[in-house]
Amino acid sequence: MRIRVLAAVVSATAVLSACGQSAPIEPNAVPPHNRPAPAAPVPPSPAPPAGDSVELDISPTLAKIKQRRLLLVGVRADAPQFVSRDPAGEYRGFDAEIARDLAKRIGLDPATQVQFRRLPPTLLQDAVTAGNVDVLLGGTADVPQLAAVGPYAVTDSKRYLVIKSDDRLLSDELRHMLDAAVADGSWQRAYDATLATAGISARPR
């Protein structure tokens, strides 16, 4: 009799356990509503476009020229065979053509964004050191504050671009521009239209 009662209790316990549990629970399982959403895949960073570069250094003078949209050029008042002013006030001559070519390479309009300043010999160096001109054509760098770039023309003497000596990057840029002017024929065209017609022999360097 005792065996039958014990069997009935075990059977009832099994039935009740089955009714209160719809599915077996795995050990350490997290309920579905508490599970974190799967992380979205992170897209790879795009590669930089080919050929792009970051300019880490820039000439302070060149930055100022581009910001003001005007190149200030000093030319010698005592060198009419290289630059002169016509009755309309326009600057003509080899030095004027070189200055306009430089302006174009900087990204300026050579017809409207170049301002010339005719300087007597006594004011050539002061104009550069004081910042009244960005570049002087045909000057000399006889003081430490000045640097000579070039020559941009060799006749009976060498003619240089003169700038402030504290802007090494501008010196490098101007040297590249002069080399490019020779390589692409701009220097030769300027010579043919000016010095050559006056019978003045010159070469780039």
Phi, psi and omega per residue, in radians:
M1 nan -0.762 3.140
R2 -1.097 -0.608 -3.124
I3 -1.157 -0.702 -3.132
R4 -1.134 -0.712 3.141
V5 -1.125 -0.764 3.138
L6 -1.096 -0.687 3.124
A7 -1.161 -0.659 -3.139
A8 -1.169 -0.698 3.130
V9 -1.107 -0.800 3.126
V10 -1.056 -0.728 -3.119
S11 -1.155 -0.734 3.138
A12 -1.148 -0.670 3.127
T13 -1.108 -0.695 3.134
A14 -1.137 -0.690 -3.131
V15 -1.162 -0.772 -3.138
L16 -1.109 -0.682 3.134
S17 -1.121 -0.684 3.138
A18 -1.186 -0.617 -3.110
C19 -1.263 -0.552 -3.085
G20 -1.531 0.063 -3.083
Q21 -2.465 2.006 -3.080
S22 -1.435 -0.494 -3.118
A23 -2.616 2.596 3.122
P24 -1.115 2.512 -3.134
I25 -1.764 2.226 3.124
E26 -1.340 2.568 3.100
P27 -1.077 2.417 3.092
N28 1.069 0.350 -3.128
A29 -1.336 2.513 3.102
V30 -1.713 2.268 3.115
P31 -0.956 2.559 -3.062
P32 -0.991 -0.679 -3.072
H33 -1.277 -0.211 3.120
N34 -1.783 -0.029 -3.095
R35 -1.322 2.359 3.119
P36 -1.188 2.570 3.109
A37 -1.156 2.525 3.122
P38 -1.082 2.454 -3.115
A39 -1.174 2.389 3.115
A40 -1.249 2.481 3.126
P41 -1.137 2.440 -3.141
V42 -1.526 2.121 -3.132
P43 -1.179 2.533 3.125
P44 -1.168 2.587 3.109
S45 -1.164 2.373 3.136
P46 -1.155 2.487 3.117
A47 -1.298 2.547 3.117
P48 -1.120 2.522 -3.141
P49 -1.023 2.531 -3.130
A50 -1.115 2.380 3.072
G51 1.586 -0.193 3.125
D52 -1.295 2.529 3.081
S53 -2.490 2.742 3.129
V54 -1.835 2.183 -3.136
E55 -1.470 1.922 -3.061
L56 -1.502 -0.513 -3.097
D57 -2.188 2.518 3.064
I58 -2.505 2.512 3.107
S59 -1.138 2.243 3.101
P60 -1.032 -0.691 3.138
T61 -1.176 -0.744 -3.141
L62 -1.136 -0.676 3.089
A63 -1.096 -0.689 3.133
K64 -1.169 -0.705 3.120
I65 -1.073 -0.793 -3.122
K66 -1.168 -0.616 -3.137
Q67 -1.206 -0.745 -3.131
R68 -1.407 -0.249 -3.131
R69 1.047 0.747 -3.123
L70 -2.787 2.287 3.068
L71 -1.783 2.117 3.133
L72 -1.653 2.051 -3.022
V73 -2.082 2.197 3.027
G74 -1.613 2.338 3.073
V75 -2.255 2.727 -3.062
R76 -1.421 2.295 3.087
A77 -1.327 -0.284 -3.087
D78 -1.770 0.339 3.140
A79 -2.289 1.115 -3.083
P80 -1.115 -0.367 3.115
Q81 -1.248 -0.303 3.119
F82 -1.819 -0.539 3.118
V83 -2.752 2.407 3.120
S84 -2.610 3.006 -3.140
R85 -2.020 2.262 3.134
D86 -1.463 3.013 -3.102
P87 -0.986 -0.449 3.137
A88 -1.471 -0.036 3.124
G89 1.592 0.049 3.132
E90 -1.417 2.492 3.096
Y91 -1.524 2.281 -3.115
R92 -2.199 2.766 3.053
G93 2.088 3.044 -3.052
F94 -1.072 -0.812 -3.115
D95 -1.102 -0.639 3.105
A96 -1.133 -0.683 3.121
E97 -1.184 -0.683 3.099
I98 -1.123 -0.736 3.134
A99 -1.083 -0.747 -3.138
R100 -1.185 -0.598 3.092
D101 -1.143 -0.701 3.093
L102 -1.106 -0.750 3.139
A103 -1.039 -0.743 3.129
K104 -1.086 -0.697 -3.130
R105 -1.246 -0.435 3.070
I106 -1.318 -0.401 -3.118
G107 1.915 0.287 3.137
L108 -1.768 2.892 3.048
D109 -1.448 1.979 -3.068
P110 -1.140 -0.332 -3.115
A111 -1.472 -0.502 -3.027
T112 -2.195 -0.225 -3.028
Q113 -2.019 0.566 3.005
V114 -2.204 2.238 3.102
Q115 -2.064 2.121 -3.126
F116 -1.658 2.590 3.057
R117 -2.330 1.965 3.116
R118 -1.356 2.218 -3.024
L119 -2.161 2.349 3.011
P120 -1.252 2.779 -3.106
P121 -0.933 -0.567 -3.090
T122 -1.260 -0.273 -3.080
L123 -1.957 0.073 -3.060
L124 -1.053 -0.946 -3.074
Q125 -1.203 -0.717 -3.113
D126 -1.090 -0.623 -3.120
A127 -1.094 -0.635 3.136
V128 -1.336 -0.861 -3.081
T129 -1.125 -0.549 3.132
A130 -1.431 -0.155 -3.138
G131 1.416 0.283 3.104
N132 -1.281 -0.388 3.017
V133 -2.339 2.629 3.101
D134 -1.417 -0.611 -3.114
V135 -2.590 2.488 3.099
L136 -1.980 2.273 3.109
L137 -1.702 2.281 3.064
G138 1.426 0.295 3.128
G139 -1.670 -2.981 3.090
T140 -2.274 2.696 -3.138
A141 -1.921 1.372 -3.059
D142 -1.657 -0.019 3.136
V143 -2.202 2.708 -3.079
P144 -1.071 -0.397 -3.112
Q145 -1.295 -0.154 -3.069
L146 -2.046 2.674 3.071
A147 -2.327 2.518 3.139
A148 -1.833 2.341 3.115
V149 -2.064 2.323 3.132
G150 2.206 -2.554 0.225
P151 -1.310 2.716 3.072
Y152 -1.693 -0.187 3.049
A153 -2.792 2.486 3.084
V154 -2.169 2.017 3.062
T155 -2.015 -2.069 3.003
D156 -1.367 -0.218 3.046
S157 -2.534 3.011 3.140
K158 -1.655 2.373 3.124
R159 -1.937 2.286 -3.059
Y160 -2.068 2.769 2.880
L161 -1.524 2.304 -3.116
V162 -2.008 2.266 -3.136
I163 -2.388 3.085 3.049
K164 -1.190 2.451 -3.077
S165 -1.323 -0.227 -3.101
D166 -1.498 0.082 -3.131
D167 -2.073 1.331 -3.117
R168 -1.081 -0.613 -3.120
L169 -1.132 -0.640 3.085
L170 -1.142 -0.686 3.094
S171 -1.025 -0.777 3.116
D172 -1.110 -0.760 -3.132
E173 -1.087 -0.810 -3.127
L174 -1.112 -0.658 3.108
R175 -1.098 -0.733 3.091
H176 -1.116 -0.680 -3.139
M177 -1.145 -0.732 3.105
L178 -1.121 -0.724 3.099
D179 -1.083 -0.717 3.138
A180 -1.152 -0.657 3.131
A181 -1.112 -0.641 3.087
V182 -1.240 -0.758 -3.066
A183 -1.150 -0.667 -3.074
D184 -1.648 0.084 3.059
G185 1.565 -0.036 -3.134
S186 -1.107 -0.716 3.133
W187 -1.065 -0.793 -3.107
Q188 -1.115 -0.711 3.132
R189 -1.128 -0.685 3.100
A190 -1.126 -0.718 3.117
Y191 -1.137 -0.807 -3.106
D192 -1.061 -0.597 -3.084
A193 -1.475 -0.183 -3.040
T194 -2.257 -1.397 -3.046
L195 -1.107 -0.687 -3.107
A196 -1.087 -0.696 -3.134
T197 -1.201 -0.387 3.097
A198 -1.602 0.040 3.129
G199 1.326 0.383 3.135
I200 -1.707 2.111 -3.140
S201 -1.442 2.343 3.131
A202 -2.670 2.743 3.051
R203 -2.417 2.816 -3.064
P204 -1.103 -0.689 -3.096
R205 -2.740 nan nan
